[in-house]
């Protein structure tokens, strides 16, 4: 998932996508532990997607509420 695609989403869509990817990552972890995961790169990609979405959510929060520095 590309960062620009995430930025174009609404806040609700970003939150929903984050939940979906976290659930998928949870399932991938179980598959990995039981030896059923065929492509371990999926775990790496899921972790990166979660981090990317969380980063953009935080970035949007910071940009929408700028604090004045004195």
mmCIF file as Biopython writes it, N, C-alpha, C and O atoms, coordinates in Angstrom:
data_model
#
loop_
_atom_site.group_PDB
_atom_site.id
_atom_site.type_symbol
_atom_site.label_atom_id
_atom_site.label_alt_id
_atom_site.label_comp_id
_atom_site.label_asym_id
_atom_site.label_entity_id
_atom_site.label_seq_id
_atom_site.pdbx_PDB_ins_code
_atom_site.Cartn_x
_atom_site.Cartn_y
_atom_site.Cartn_z
_atom_site.occupancy
_atom_site.B_iso_or_equiv
_atom_site.auth_seq_id
_atom_site.auth_asym_id
_atom_site.pdbx_PDB_model_num
ATOM 1   N N  . UNK A ? 1  ? 0.842   -1.173  0.000  1.0 0.0 1  A 1 
ATOM 2   C CA . UNK A ? 1  ? 0.000   0.000   0.000  1.0 0.0 1  A 1 
ATOM 3   C C  . UNK A ? 1  ? 0.886   1.234   0.000  1.0 0.0 1  A 1 
ATOM 4   O O  . UNK A ? 1  ? 1.824   1.338   0.790  1.0 0.0 1  A 1 
ATOM 5   N N  . UNK A ? 2  ? 0.584   2.155   -0.880 1.0 0.0 2  A 1 
ATOM 6   C CA . UNK A ? 2  ? 1.402   3.348   -1.008 1.0 0.0 2  A 1 
ATOM 7   C C  . UNK A ? 2  ? 0.898   4.446   -0.072 1.0 0.0 2  A 1 
ATOM 8   O O  . UNK A ? 2  ? -0.292  4.529   0.232  1.0 0.0 2  A 1 
ATOM 9   N N  . UNK A ? 3  ? 1.830   5.284   0.377  1.0 0.0 3  A 1 
ATOM 10  C CA . UNK A ? 3  ? 1.501   6.356   1.306  1.0 0.0 3  A 1 
ATOM 11  C C  . UNK A ? 3  ? 0.519   7.348   0.692  1.0 0.0 3  A 1 
ATOM 12  O O  . UNK A ? 3  ? -0.369  7.842   1.387  1.0 0.0 3  A 1 
ATOM 13  N N  . UNK A ? 4  ? 0.662   7.645   -0.586 1.0 0.0 4  A 1 
ATOM 14  C CA . UNK A ? 4  ? -0.258  8.586   -1.229 1.0 0.0 4  A 1 
ATOM 15  C C  . UNK A ? 4  ? -1.684  8.050   -1.236 1.0 0.0 4  A 1 
ATOM 16  O O  . UNK A ? 4  ? -2.637  8.811   -1.064 1.0 0.0 4  A 1 
ATOM 17  N N  . UNK A ? 5  ? -1.833  6.748   -1.434 1.0 0.0 5  A 1 
ATOM 18  C CA . UNK A ? 5  ? -3.167  6.144   -1.400 1.0 0.0 5  A 1 
ATOM 19  C C  . UNK A ? 5  ? -3.784  6.294   -0.012 1.0 0.0 5  A 1 
ATOM 20  O O  . UNK A ? 5  ? -4.979  6.564   0.111  1.0 0.0 5  A 1 
ATOM 21  N N  . UNK A ? 6  ? -2.985  6.123   1.017  1.0 0.0 6  A 1 
ATOM 22  C CA . UNK A ? 6  ? -3.467  6.242   2.396  1.0 0.0 6  A 1 
ATOM 23  C C  . UNK A ? 6  ? -3.858  7.683   2.685  1.0 0.0 6  A 1 
ATOM 24  O O  . UNK A ? 6  ? -4.880  7.929   3.325  1.0 0.0 6  A 1 
ATOM 25  N N  . UNK A ? 7  ? -3.063  8.631   2.226  1.0 0.0 7  A 1 
ATOM 26  C CA . UNK A ? 7  ? -3.365  10.043  2.468  1.0 0.0 7  A 1 
ATOM 27  C C  . UNK A ? 7  ? -4.664  10.481  1.792  1.0 0.0 7  A 1 
ATOM 28  O O  . UNK A ? 7  ? -5.339  11.389  2.278  1.0 0.0 7  A 1 
ATOM 29  N N  . UNK A ? 8  ? -5.014  9.845   0.683  1.0 0.0 8  A 1 
ATOM 30  C CA . UNK A ? 8  ? -6.239  10.197  -0.034 1.0 0.0 8  A 1 
ATOM 31  C C  . UNK A ? 8  ? -7.488  9.625   0.636  1.0 0.0 8  A 1 
ATOM 32  O O  . UNK A ? 8  ? -8.603  10.048  0.330  1.0 0.0 8  A 1 
ATOM 33  N N  . UNK A ? 9  ? -7.309  8.676   1.540  1.0 0.0 9  A 1 
ATOM 34  C CA . UNK A ? 9  ? -8.451  8.075   2.231  1.0 0.0 9  A 1 
ATOM 35  C C  . UNK A ? 9  ? -9.010  9.035   3.269  1.0 0.0 9  A 1 
ATOM 36  O O  . UNK A ? 9  ? -8.318  9.934   3.746  1.0 0.0 9  A 1 
ATOM 37  N N  . UNK A ? 10 ? -10.285 8.824   3.609  1.0 0.0 10 A 1 
ATOM 38  C CA . UNK A ? 10 ? -10.882 9.586   4.703  1.0 0.0 10 A 1 
ATOM 39  C C  . UNK A ? 10 ? -10.367 9.002   6.022  1.0 0.0 10 A 1 
ATOM 40  O O  . UNK A ? 10 ? -9.866  7.878   6.046  1.0 0.0 10 A 1 
ATOM 41  N N  . UNK A ? 11 ? -10.486 9.754   7.110  1.0 0.0 11 A 1 
ATOM 42  C CA . UNK A ? 11 ? -10.029 9.222   8.404  1.0 0.0 11 A 1 
ATOM 43  C C  . UNK A ? 11 ? -10.716 7.908   8.777  1.0 0.0 11 A 1 
ATOM 44  O O  . UNK A ? 11 ? -10.085 7.028   9.363  1.0 0.0 11 A 1 
ATOM 45  N N  . UNK A ? 12 ? -11.985 7.767   8.449  1.0 0.0 12 A 1 
ATOM 46  C CA . UNK A ? 12 ? -12.703 6.527   8.755  1.0 0.0 12 A 1 
ATOM 47  C C  . UNK A ? 12 ? -12.146 5.373   7.942  1.0 0.0 12 A 1 
ATOM 48  O O  . UNK A ? 12 ? -11.983 4.267   8.457  1.0 0.0 12 A 1 
ATOM 49  N N  . UNK A ? 13 ? -11.856 5.627   6.677  1.0 0.0 13 A 1 
ATOM 50  C CA . UNK A ? 13 ? -11.296 4.583   5.824  1.0 0.0 13 A 1 
ATOM 51  C C  . UNK A ? 13 ? -9.918  4.152   6.310  1.0 0.0 13 A 1 
ATOM 52  O O  . UNK A ? 13 ? -9.593  2.965   6.298  1.0 0.0 13 A 1 
ATOM 53  N N  . UNK A ? 14 ? -9.107  5.119   6.739  1.0 0.0 14 A 1 
ATOM 54  C CA . UNK A ? 14 ? -7.772  4.784   7.271  1.0 0.0 14 A 1 
ATOM 55  C C  . UNK A ? 14 ? -7.893  3.909   8.513  1.0 0.0 14 A 1 
ATOM 56  O O  . UNK A ? 14 ? -7.171  2.923   8.662  1.0 0.0 14 A 1 
ATOM 57  N N  . UNK A ? 15 ? -8.811  4.277   9.399  1.0 0.0 15 A 1 
ATOM 58  C CA . UNK A ? 15 ? -9.008  3.486   10.610 1.0 0.0 15 A 1 
ATOM 59  C C  . UNK A ? 15 ? -9.477  2.078   10.299 1.0 0.0 15 A 1 
ATOM 60  O O  . UNK A ? 15 ? -9.016  1.112   10.907 1.0 0.0 15 A 1 
ATOM 61  N N  . UNK A ? 16 ? -10.395 1.967   9.352  1.0 0.0 16 A 1 
ATOM 62  C CA . UNK A ? 16 ? -10.900 0.648   8.963  1.0 0.0 16 A 1 
ATOM 63  C C  . UNK A ? 16 ? -9.800  -0.193  8.326  1.0 0.0 16 A 1 
ATOM 64  O O  . UNK A ? 16 ? -9.681  -1.385  8.609  1.0 0.0 16 A 1 
ATOM 65  N N  . UNK A ? 17 ? -9.003  0.425   7.469  1.0 0.0 17 A 1 
ATOM 66  C CA . UNK A ? 17 ? -7.914  -0.293  6.803  1.0 0.0 17 A 1 
ATOM 67  C C  . UNK A ? 17 ? -6.888  -0.770  7.836  1.0 0.0 17 A 1 
ATOM 68  O O  . UNK A ? 17 ? -6.361  -1.878  7.729  1.0 0.0 17 A 1 
ATOM 69  N N  . UNK A ? 18 ? -6.610  0.071   8.833  1.0 0.0 18 A 1 
ATOM 70  C CA . UNK A ? 18 ? -5.665  -0.306  9.893  1.0 0.0 18 A 1 
ATOM 71  C C  . UNK A ? 18 ? -6.170  -1.541  10.631 1.0 0.0 18 A 1 
ATOM 72  O O  . UNK A ? 18 ? -5.402  -2.468  10.888 1.0 0.0 18 A 1 
ATOM 73  N N  . UNK A ? 19 ? -7.444  -1.559  10.970 1.0 0.0 19 A 1 
ATOM 74  C CA . UNK A ? 19 ? -8.026  -2.704  11.674 1.0 0.0 19 A 1 
ATOM 75  C C  . UNK A ? 19 ? -7.938  -3.956  10.803 1.0 0.0 19 A 1 
ATOM 76  O O  . UNK A ? 19 ? -7.590  -5.029  11.295 1.0 0.0 19 A 1 
ATOM 77  N N  . UNK A ? 20 ? -8.250  -3.825  9.521  1.0 0.0 20 A 1 
ATOM 78  C CA . UNK A ? 20 ? -8.197  -4.971  8.611  1.0 0.0 20 A 1 
ATOM 79  C C  . UNK A ? 20 ? -6.787  -5.562  8.529  1.0 0.0 20 A 1 
ATOM 80  O O  . UNK A ? 20 ? -6.613  -6.779  8.572  1.0 0.0 20 A 1 
ATOM 81  N N  . UNK A ? 21 ? -5.796  -4.697  8.411  1.0 0.0 21 A 1 
ATOM 82  C CA . UNK A ? 21 ? -4.420  -5.176  8.274  1.0 0.0 21 A 1 
ATOM 83  C C  . UNK A ? 21 ? -3.931  -5.776  9.588  1.0 0.0 21 A 1 
ATOM 84  O O  . UNK A ? 21 ? -3.197  -6.764  9.582  1.0 0.0 21 A 1 
ATOM 85  N N  . UNK A ? 22 ? -4.333  -5.185  10.722 1.0 0.0 22 A 1 
ATOM 86  C CA . UNK A ? 22 ? -3.942  -5.754  12.009 1.0 0.0 22 A 1 
ATOM 87  C C  . UNK A ? 22 ? -4.540  -7.141  12.190 1.0 0.0 22 A 1 
ATOM 88  O O  . UNK A ? 22 ? -3.868  -8.038  12.701 1.0 0.0 22 A 1 
ATOM 89  N N  . UNK A ? 23 ? -5.794  -7.335  11.780 1.0 0.0 23 A 1 
ATOM 90  C CA . UNK A ? 23 ? -6.415  -8.655  11.870 1.0 0.0 23 A 1 
ATOM 91  C C  . UNK A ? 23 ? -5.710  -9.652  10.950 1.0 0.0 23 A 1 
ATOM 92  O O  . UNK A ? 23 ? -5.490  -10.805 11.321 1.0 0.0 23 A 1 
ATOM 93  N N  . UNK A ? 24 ? -5.359  -9.194  9.743  1.0 0.0 24 A 1 
ATOM 94  C CA . UNK A ? 24 ? -4.646  -10.074 8.809  1.0 0.0 24 A 1 
ATOM 95  C C  . UNK A ? 24 ? -3.281  -10.460 9.376  1.0 0.0 24 A 1 
ATOM 96  O O  . UNK A ? 24 ? -2.861  -11.610 9.248  1.0 0.0 24 A 1 
ATOM 97  N N  . UNK A ? 25 ? -2.586  -9.509  10.002 1.0 0.0 25 A 1 
ATOM 98  C CA . UNK A ? 25 ? -1.281  -9.785  10.592 1.0 0.0 25 A 1 
ATOM 99  C C  . UNK A ? 25 ? -1.418  -10.795 11.731 1.0 0.0 25 A 1 
ATOM 100 O O  . UNK A ? 25 ? -0.578  -11.682 11.883 1.0 0.0 25 A 1 
ATOM 101 N N  . UNK A ? 26 ? -2.473  -10.659 12.526 1.0 0.0 26 A 1 
ATOM 102 C CA . UNK A ? 26 ? -2.728  -11.597 13.617 1.0 0.0 26 A 1 
ATOM 103 C C  . UNK A ? 26 ? -2.870  -13.018 13.059 1.0 0.0 26 A 1 
ATOM 104 O O  . UNK A ? 26 ? -2.297  -13.965 13.597 1.0 0.0 26 A 1 
ATOM 105 N N  . UNK A ? 27 ? -3.634  -13.152 11.986 1.0 0.0 27 A 1 
ATOM 106 C CA . UNK A ? 27 ? -3.819  -14.467 11.359 1.0 0.0 27 A 1 
ATOM 107 C C  . UNK A ? 27 ? -2.510  -14.989 10.755 1.0 0.0 27 A 1 
ATOM 108 O O  . UNK A ? 27 ? -2.229  -16.186 10.822 1.0 0.0 27 A 1 
ATOM 109 N N  . UNK A ? 28 ? -1.717  -14.098 10.169 1.0 0.0 28 A 1 
ATOM 110 C CA . UNK A ? 28 ? -0.432  -14.508 9.600  1.0 0.0 28 A 1 
ATOM 111 C C  . UNK A ? 28 ? 0.506   -15.044 10.684 1.0 0.0 28 A 1 
ATOM 112 O O  . UNK A ? 28 ? 1.247   -16.000 10.454 1.0 0.0 28 A 1 
ATOM 113 N N  . UNK A ? 29 ? 0.469   -14.425 11.861 1.0 0.0 29 A 1 
ATOM 114 C CA . UNK A ? 29 ? 1.310   -14.891 12.962 1.0 0.0 29 A 1 
ATOM 115 C C  . UNK A ? 29 ? 0.945   -16.315 13.361 1.0 0.0 29 A 1 
ATOM 116 O O  . UNK A ? 29 ? 1.825   -17.139 13.609 1.0 0.0 29 A 1 
ATOM 117 N N  . UNK A ? 30 ? -0.351  -16.603 13.424 1.0 0.0 30 A 1 
ATOM 118 C CA . UNK A ? 30 ? -0.775  -17.969 13.744 1.0 0.0 30 A 1 
ATOM 119 C C  . UNK A ? 30 ? -0.330  -18.946 12.671 1.0 0.0 30 A 1 
ATOM 120 O O  . UNK A ? 30 ? 0.158   -20.033 12.981 1.0 0.0 30 A 1 
ATOM 121 N N  . UNK A ? 31 ? -0.495  -18.568 11.410 1.0 0.0 31 A 1 
ATOM 122 C CA . UNK A ? 31 ? -0.072  -19.442 10.324 1.0 0.0 31 A 1 
ATOM 123 C C  . UNK A ? 31 ? 1.429   -19.696 10.392 1.0 0.0 31 A 1 
ATOM 124 O O  . UNK A ? 31 ? 1.889   -20.812 10.146 1.0 0.0 31 A 1 
ATOM 125 N N  . UNK A ? 32 ? 2.184   -18.663 10.725 1.0 0.0 32 A 1 
ATOM 126 C CA . UNK A ? 32 ? 3.635   -18.802 10.820 1.0 0.0 32 A 1 
ATOM 127 C C  . UNK A ? 32 ? 4.016   -19.776 11.937 1.0 0.0 32 A 1 
ATOM 128 O O  . UNK A ? 32 ? 4.878   -20.635 11.754 1.0 0.0 32 A 1 
ATOM 129 N N  . UNK A ? 33 ? 3.370   -19.634 13.084 1.0 0.0 33 A 1 
ATOM 130 C CA . UNK A ? 33 ? 3.695   -20.496 14.227 1.0 0.0 33 A 1 
ATOM 131 C C  . UNK A ? 33 ? 3.319   -21.954 13.989 1.0 0.0 33 A 1 
ATOM 132 O O  . UNK A ? 33 ? 3.972   -22.857 14.512 1.0 0.0 33 A 1 
ATOM 133 N N  . UNK A ? 34 ? 2.278   -22.185 13.210 1.0 0.0 34 A 1 
ATOM 134 C CA . UNK A ? 34 ? 1.856   -23.561 12.960 1.0 0.0 34 A 1 
ATOM 135 C C  . UNK A ? 34 ? 2.514   -24.140 11.712 1.0 0.0 34 A 1 
ATOM 136 O O  . UNK A ? 34 ? 2.261   -25.292 11.357 1.0 0.0 34 A 1 
ATOM 137 N N  . UNK A ? 35 ? 3.344   -23.363 11.052 1.0 0.0 35 A 1 
ATOM 138 C CA . UNK A ? 35 ? 4.059   -23.845 9.878  1.0 0.0 35 A 1 
ATOM 139 C C  . UNK A ? 35 ? 3.233   -23.853 8.606  1.0 0.0 35 A 1 
ATOM 140 O O  . UNK A ? 35 ? 3.603   -24.511 7.634  1.0 0.0 35 A 1 
ATOM 141 N N  . UNK A ? 36 ? 2.129   -23.139 8.598  1.0 0.0 36 A 1 
ATOM 142 C CA . UNK A ? 36 ? 1.257   -23.123 7.436  1.0 0.0 36 A 1 
ATOM 143 C C  . UNK A ? 36 ? 1.481   -21.916 6.527  1.0 0.0 36 A 1 
ATOM 144 O O  . UNK A ? 36 ? 0.893   -21.846 5.448  1.0 0.0 36 A 1 
ATOM 145 N N  . UNK A ? 37 ? 2.309   -20.977 6.936  1.0 0.0 37 A 1 
ATOM 146 C CA . UNK A ? 37 ? 2.534   -19.766 6.152  1.0 0.0 37 A 1 
ATOM 147 C C  . UNK A ? 37 ? 3.493   -20.077 5.006  1.0 0.0 37 A 1 
ATOM 148 O O  . UNK A ? 37 ? 4.636   -20.478 5.224  1.0 0.0 37 A 1 
ATOM 149 N N  . UNK A ? 38 ? 3.008   -19.885 3.795  1.0 0.0 38 A 1 
ATOM 150 C CA . UNK A ? 38 ? 3.827   -20.193 2.623  1.0 0.0 38 A 1 
ATOM 151 C C  . UNK A ? 38 ? 4.762   -19.048 2.243  1.0 0.0 38 A 1 
ATOM 152 O O  . UNK A ? 38 ? 5.853   -19.279 1.723  1.0 0.0 38 A 1 
ATOM 153 N N  . UNK A ? 39 ? 4.330   -17.809 2.506  1.0 0.0 39 A 1 
ATOM 154 C CA . UNK A ? 39 ? 5.130   -16.656 2.103  1.0 0.0 39 A 1 
ATOM 155 C C  . UNK A ? 39 ? 5.375   -15.753 3.319  1.0 0.0 39 A 1 
ATOM 156 O O  . UNK A ? 39 ? 4.519   -14.934 3.653  1.0 0.0 39 A 1 
ATOM 157 N N  . UNK A ? 40 ? 6.536   -15.892 3.989  1.0 0.0 40 A 1 
ATOM 158 C CA . UNK A ? 40 ? 6.824   -15.082 5.172  1.0 0.0 40 A 1 
ATOM 159 C C  . UNK A ? 40 ? 6.936   -13.585 4.876  1.0 0.0 40 A 1 
ATOM 160 O O  . UNK A ? 40 ? 6.865   -12.768 5.794  1.0 0.0 40 A 1 
ATOM 161 N N  . UNK A ? 41 ? 7.108   -13.225 3.618  1.0 0.0 41 A 1 
ATOM 162 C CA . UNK A ? 41 ? 7.188   -11.808 3.248  1.0 0.0 41 A 1 
ATOM 163 C C  . UNK A ? 41 ? 5.876   -11.088 3.524  1.0 0.0 41 A 1 
ATOM 164 O O  . UNK A ? 41 ? 5.862   -9.867  3.686  1.0 0.0 41 A 1 
ATOM 165 N N  . UNK A ? 42 ? 4.768   -11.836 3.580  1.0 0.0 42 A 1 
ATOM 166 C CA . UNK A ? 42 ? 3.476   -11.222 3.869  1.0 0.0 42 A 1 
ATOM 167 C C  . UNK A ? 42 ? 3.468   -10.603 5.256  1.0 0.0 42 A 1 
ATOM 168 O O  . UNK A ? 42 ? 2.840   -9.566  5.471  1.0 0.0 42 A 1 
ATOM 169 N N  . UNK A ? 43 ? 4.165   -11.236 6.208  1.0 0.0 43 A 1 
ATOM 170 C CA . UNK A ? 43 ? 4.240   -10.694 7.562  1.0 0.0 43 A 1 
ATOM 171 C C  . UNK A ? 43 ? 4.999   -9.373  7.551  1.0 0.0 43 A 1 
ATOM 172 O O  . UNK A ? 43 ? 4.579   -8.400  8.176  1.0 0.0 43 A 1 
ATOM 173 N N  . UNK A ? 44 ? 6.096   -9.348  6.850  1.0 0.0 44 A 1 
ATOM 174 C CA . UNK A ? 44 ? 6.903   -8.134  6.757  1.0 0.0 44 A 1 
ATOM 175 C C  . UNK A ? 44 ? 6.093   -7.005  6.122  1.0 0.0 44 A 1 
ATOM 176 O O  . UNK A ? 44 ? 6.118   -5.874  6.607  1.0 0.0 44 A 1 
ATOM 177 N N  . UNK A ? 45 ? 5.383   -7.307  5.048  1.0 0.0 45 A 1 
ATOM 178 C CA . UNK A ? 45 ? 4.592   -6.296  4.363  1.0 0.0 45 A 1 
ATOM 179 C C  . UNK A ? 45 ? 3.457   -5.791  5.253  1.0 0.0 45 A 1 
ATOM 180 O O  . UNK A ? 45 ? 3.164   -4.595  5.264  1.0 0.0 45 A 1 
ATOM 181 N N  . UNK A ? 46 ? 2.825   -6.684  5.992  1.0 0.0 46 A 1 
ATOM 182 C CA . UNK A ? 46 ? 1.729   -6.289  6.883  1.0 0.0 46 A 1 
ATOM 183 C C  . UNK A ? 46 ? 2.243   -5.361  7.986  1.0 0.0 46 A 1 
ATOM 184 O O  . UNK A ? 46 ? 1.602   -4.360  8.304  1.0 0.0 46 A 1 
ATOM 185 N N  . UNK A ? 47 ? 3.397   -5.691  8.567  1.0 0.0 47 A 1 
ATOM 186 C CA . UNK A ? 47 ? 3.975   -4.832  9.608  1.0 0.0 47 A 1 
ATOM 187 C C  . UNK A ? 47 ? 4.275   -3.445  9.052  1.0 0.0 47 A 1 
ATOM 188 O O  . UNK A ? 47 ? 4.017   -2.438  9.712  1.0 0.0 47 A 1 
ATOM 189 N N  . UNK A ? 48 ? 4.812   -3.395  7.855  1.0 0.0 48 A 1 
ATOM 190 C CA . UNK A ? 48 ? 5.143   -2.102  7.243  1.0 0.0 48 A 1 
ATOM 191 C C  . UNK A ? 48 ? 3.889   -1.302  6.917  1.0 0.0 48 A 1 
ATOM 192 O O  . UNK A ? 48 ? 3.865   -0.084  7.088  1.0 0.0 48 A 1 
ATOM 193 N N  . UNK A ? 49 ? 2.846   -1.983  6.447  1.0 0.0 49 A 1 
ATOM 194 C CA . UNK A ? 49 ? 1.597   -1.294  6.146  1.0 0.0 49 A 1 
ATOM 195 C C  . UNK A ? 49 ? 0.965   -0.722  7.412  1.0 0.0 49 A 1 
ATOM 196 O O  . UNK A ? 49 ? 0.451   0.396   7.402  1.0 0.0 49 A 1 
ATOM 197 N N  . UNK A ? 50 ? 1.004   -1.489  8.500  1.0 0.0 50 A 1 
ATOM 198 C CA . UNK A ? 50 ? 0.478   -1.005  9.780  1.0 0.0 50 A 1 
ATOM 199 C C  . UNK A ? 50 ? 1.243   0.240   10.213 1.0 0.0 50 A 1 
ATOM 200 O O  . UNK A ? 50 ? 0.639   1.241   10.597 1.0 0.0 50 A 1 
ATOM 201 N N  . UNK A ? 51 ? 2.556   0.180   10.153 1.0 0.0 51 A 1 
ATOM 202 C CA . UNK A ? 51 ? 3.380   1.325   10.556 1.0 0.0 51 A 1 
ATOM 203 C C  . UNK A ? 51 ? 3.119   2.524   9.653  1.0 0.0 51 A 1 
ATOM 204 O O  . UNK A ? 51 ? 3.049   3.656   10.132 1.0 0.0 51 A 1 
ATOM 205 N N  . UNK A ? 52 ? 2.975   2.290   8.366  1.0 0.0 52 A 1 
ATOM 206 C CA . UNK A ? 52 ? 2.744   3.376   7.415  1.0 0.0 52 A 1 
ATOM 207 C C  . UNK A ? 52 ? 1.410   4.072   7.709  1.0 0.0 52 A 1 
ATOM 208 O O  . UNK A ? 52 ? 1.335   5.300   7.703  1.0 0.0 52 A 1 
ATOM 209 N N  . UNK A ? 53 ? 0.369   3.290   7.964  1.0 0.0 53 A 1 
ATOM 210 C CA . UNK A ? 53 ? -0.944  3.885   8.253  1.0 0.0 53 A 1 
ATOM 211 C C  . UNK A ? 53 ? -0.905  4.646   9.571  1.0 0.0 53 A 1 
ATOM 212 O O  . UNK A ? 53 ? -1.427  5.757   9.659  1.0 0.0 53 A 1 
ATOM 213 N N  . UNK A ? 54 ? -0.289  4.058   10.600 1.0 0.0 54 A 1 
ATOM 214 C CA . UNK A ? 54 ? -0.198  4.729   11.895 1.0 0.0 54 A 1 
ATOM 215 C C  . UNK A ? 54 ? 0.589   6.030   11.786 1.0 0.0 54 A 1 
ATOM 216 O O  . UNK A ? 54 ? 0.241   7.024   12.424 1.0 0.0 54 A 1 
ATOM 217 N N  . UNK A ? 55 ? 1.631   6.025   10.992 1.0 0.0 55 A 1 
ATOM 218 C CA . UNK A ? 55 ? 2.440   7.227   10.802 1.0 0.0 55 A 1 
ATOM 219 C C  . UNK A ? 55 ? 1.631   8.323   10.129 1.0 0.0 55 A 1 
ATOM 220 O O  . UNK A ? 55 ? 1.692   9.483   10.538 1.0 0.0 55 A 1 
ATOM 221 N N  . UNK A ? 56 ? 0.883   7.969   9.114  1.0 0.0 56 A 1 
ATOM 222 C CA . UNK A ? 56 ? 0.094   8.973   8.395  1.0 0.0 56 A 1 
ATOM 223 C C  . UNK A ? 56 ? -1.048  9.485   9.261  1.0 0.0 56 A 1 
ATOM 224 O O  . UNK A ? 56 ? -1.373  10.671  9.216  1.0 0.0 56 A 1 
ATOM 225 N N  . UNK A ? 57 ? -1.666  8.598   10.056 1.0 0.0 57 A 1 
ATOM 226 C CA . UNK A ? 57 ? -2.713  9.047   10.980 1.0 0.0 57 A 1 
ATOM 227 C C  . UNK A ? 57 ? -2.132  10.065  11.948 1.0 0.0 57 A 1 
ATOM 228 O O  . UNK A ? 57 ? -2.740  11.107  12.192 1.0 0.0 57 A 1 
ATOM 229 N N  . UNK A ? 58 ? -0.975  9.778   12.493 1.0 0.0 58 A 1 
ATOM 230 C CA . UNK A ? 58 ? -0.330  10.704  13.437 1.0 0.0 58 A 1 
ATOM 231 C C  . UNK A ? 58 ? 0.060   12.003  12.742 1.0 0.0 58 A 1 
ATOM 232 O O  . UNK A ? 58 ? -0.093  13.086  13.307 1.0 0.0 58 A 1 
ATOM 233 N N  . UNK A ? 59 ? 0.558   11.892  11.533 1.0 0.0 59 A 1 
ATOM 234 C CA . UNK A ? 59 ? 0.934   13.071  10.760 1.0 0.0 59 A 1 
ATOM 235 C C  . UNK A ? 59 ? -0.281  13.983  10.541 1.0 0.0 59 A 1 
ATOM 236 O O  . UNK A ? 59 ? -0.177  15.204  10.655 1.0 0.0 59 A 1 
ATOM 237 N N  . UNK A ? 60 ? -1.413  13.386  10.230 1.0 0.0 60 A 1 
ATOM 238 C CA . UNK A ? 60 ? -2.642  14.164  10.027 1.0 0.0 60 A 1 
ATOM 239 C C  . UNK A ? 60 ? -3.085  14.830  11.324 1.0 0.0 60 A 1 
ATOM 240 O O  . UNK A ? 60 ? -3.552  15.969  11.302 1.0 0.0 60 A 1 
ATOM 241 N N  . UNK A ? 61 ? -2.946  14.136  12.456 1.0 0.0 61 A 1 
ATOM 242 C CA . UNK A ? 61 ? -3.307  14.716  13.751 1.0 0.0 61 A 1 
ATOM 243 C C  . UNK A ? 61 ? -2.444  15.929  14.064 1.0 0.0 61 A 1 
ATOM 244 O O  . UNK A ? 61 ? -2.948  16.960  14.510 1.0 0.0 61 A 1 
ATOM 245 N N  . UNK A ? 62 ? -1.162  15.803  13.833 1.0 0.0 62 A 1 
ATOM 246 C CA . UNK A ? 62 ? -0.235  16.887  14.126 1.0 0.0 62 A 1 
ATOM 247 C C  . UNK A ? 62 ? -0.492  18.088  13.218 1.0 0.0 62 A 1 
ATOM 248 O O  . UNK A ? 62 ? -0.463  19.232  13.672 1.0 0.0 62 A 1 
ATOM 249 N N  . UNK A ? 63 ? -0.743  17.828  11.942 1.0 0.0 63 A 1 
ATOM 250 C CA . UNK A ? 63 ? -0.979  18.922  10.999 1.0 0.0 63 A 1 
ATOM 251 C C  . UNK A ? 63 ? -2.309  19.616  11.221 1.0 0.0 63 A 1 
ATOM 252 O O  . UNK A ? 63 ? -2.443  20.800  10.910 1.0 0.0 63 A 1 
ATOM 253 N N  . UNK A ? 64 ? -3.291  18.908  11.749 1.0 0.0 64 A 1 
ATOM 254 C CA . UNK A ? 64 ? -4.598  19.528  11.978 1.0 0.0 64 A 1 
ATOM 255 C C  . UNK A ? 64 ? -4.642  20.334  13.268 1.0 0.0 64 A 1 
ATOM 256 O O  . UNK A ? 64 ? -5.489  21.214  13.418 1.0 0.0 64 A 1 
ATOM 257 N N  . UNK A ? 65 ? -3.747  20.047  14.194 1.0 0.0 65 A 1 
ATOM 258 C CA . UNK A ? 65 ? -3.690  20.761  15.478 1.0 0.0 65 A 1 
ATOM 259 C C  . UNK A ? 65 ? -2.295  21.331  15.727 1.0 0.0 65 A 1 
ATOM 260 O O  . UNK A ? 65 ? -1.588  20.863  16.619 1.0 0.0 65 A 1 
ATOM 261 N N  . UNK A ? 66 ? -1.895  22.333  14.951 1.0 0.0 66 A 1 
ATOM 262 C CA . UNK A ? 66 ? -0.551  22.884  15.171 1.0 0.0 66 A 1 
ATOM 263 C C  . UNK A ? 66 ? -0.498  23.642  16.512 1.0 0.0 66 A 1 
ATOM 264 O O  . UNK A ? 66 ? -1.414  24.386  16.864 1.0 0.0 66 A 1 
ATOM 265 N N  . UNK A ? 67 ? 0.577   23.430  17.224 1.0 0.0 67 A 1 
ATOM 266 C CA . UNK A ? 67 ? 0.787   24.142  18.484 1.0 0.0 67 A 1 
ATOM 267 C C  . UNK A ? 67 ? 1.721   25.303  18.223 1.0 0.0 67 A 1 
ATOM 268 O O  . UNK A ? 67 ? 2.620   25.221  17.386 1.0 0.0 67 A 1 
ATOM 269 N N  . UNK A ? 68 ? 1.500   26.378  18.944 1.0 0.0 68 A 1 
ATOM 270 C CA . UNK A ? 68 ? 2.375   27.538  18.770 1.0 0.0 68 A 1 
ATOM 271 C C  . UNK A ? 68 ? 3.598   27.368  19.658 1.0 0.0 68 A 1 
ATOM 272 O O  . UNK A ? 68 ? 3.489   27.119  20.859 1.0 0.0 68 A 1 
ATOM 273 N N  . UNK A ? 69 ? 4.749   27.505  19.048 1.0 0.0 69 A 1 
ATOM 274 C CA . UNK A ? 69 ? 5.998   27.394  19.799 1.0 0.0 69 A 1 
ATOM 275 C C  . UNK A ? 69 ? 6.467   28.782  20.187 1.0 0.0 69 A 1 
ATOM 276 O O  . UNK A ? 69 ? 6.501   29.687  19.353 1.0 0.0 69 A 1 
ATOM 277 N N  . UNK A ? 70 ? 6.828   28.954  21.446 1.0 0.0 70 A 1 
ATOM 278 C CA . UNK A ? 70 ? 7.287   30.263  21.882 1.0 0.0 70 A 1 
ATOM 279 C C  . UNK A ? 70 ? 8.755   30.271  22.142 1.0 0.0 70 A 1 
ATOM 280 O O  . UNK A ? 70 ? 9.309   31.303  22.520 1.0 0.0 70 A 1 
#
